[in-house]
């Protein structure tokens, strides 16, 4: 049997010699019993050739090795179960909310960590990692150019349908200036609309980021300050074009020697319909040039004052105010 000839096992037979009842009664310890077991297998002729794989010590080694093999085979499954359990617990913890720290430092750290997550989510919306940021550039590519086109069309219609001669419009300098200023001043409205539309989209992105992190009104207040600054800078661009004409534009126009007609002619004959239309065409060409410039400069102003600032320092003011507060106010 021990040689595996009578009945073969997957794992070989191991013979052991247990303590007899007499040994137990005599309190023979296990060390002595193991020594007597080794002597028995090594000195008995029938078992001498099997002595190296007999005995309790050999059985313990075999069982330990087998247990090690079984454990190693189960480790991947155990790791998978642990990871799955961790993921489930983290999901439940996220749903229930993280524990609130009891000390002042821990609570302040929690506030800063929430702000960091909000800032990260908001930037991802602007950068295109999350949806929504591309709507800002739709304002520059569609809304603003369309509004400027409407202004140019309206100005052209007014100039072409002018009801007769008006001397104060024809004076070489004041005439052109008043025509141009009256047209350019209308660009203020679409410029403000572009600022407000960008602000609305940025505020919507803030609300999306707020839904993922519990940040209060600090971000909205920052956006309001940025909108005021952006609107001020954008309208200044329009006002600069209104108050200072680009003289070089008019110097490059072809000169008409008899544009004013003869001094002997009546005032109505000197300024005929063709001449007035030429004035209108010149004014519209200048306004068109300014609109092409403002289309890019307004875009840059909004990106610089609102989009870039929102991405770079949306919560900076909140951090500064938070740092000024005393510990008891922070905790409250």
Secondary structure as GFF3:
##gff-version 3
##sequence-region A 1 332
A	DSSP	alpha_helix	21	25	.	.	.	ID=ss1
A	DSSP	alpha_helix	30	43	.	.	.	ID=ss2
A	DSSP	three_ten_helix	48	53	.	.	.	ID=ss3
A	DSSP	alpha_helix	56	96	.	.	.	ID=ss4
A	DSSP	alpha_helix	104	127	.	.	.	ID=ss5
A	DSSP	alpha_helix	134	138	.	.	.	ID=ss6
A	DSSP	pi_helix	139	143	.	.	.	ID=ss7
A	DSSP	alpha_helix	144	160	.	.	.	ID=ss8
A	DSSP	alpha_helix	167	170	.	.	.	ID=ss9
A	DSSP	alpha_helix	172	184	.	.	.	ID=ss10
A	DSSP	alpha_helix	187	212	.	.	.	ID=ss11
A	DSSP	alpha_helix	218	243	.	.	.	ID=ss12
A	DSSP	alpha_helix	247	251	.	.	.	ID=ss13
A	DSSP	alpha_helix	267	270	.	.	.	ID=ss14
A	DSSP	alpha_helix	273	302	.	.	.	ID=ss15
A	DSSP	pi_helix	303	307	.	.	.	ID=ss16
A	DSSP	alpha_helix	308	313	.	.	.	ID=ss17
A	DSSP	alpha_helix	316	324	.	.	.	ID=ss18
A	DSSP	alpha_helix	327	331	.	.	.	ID=ss19
###
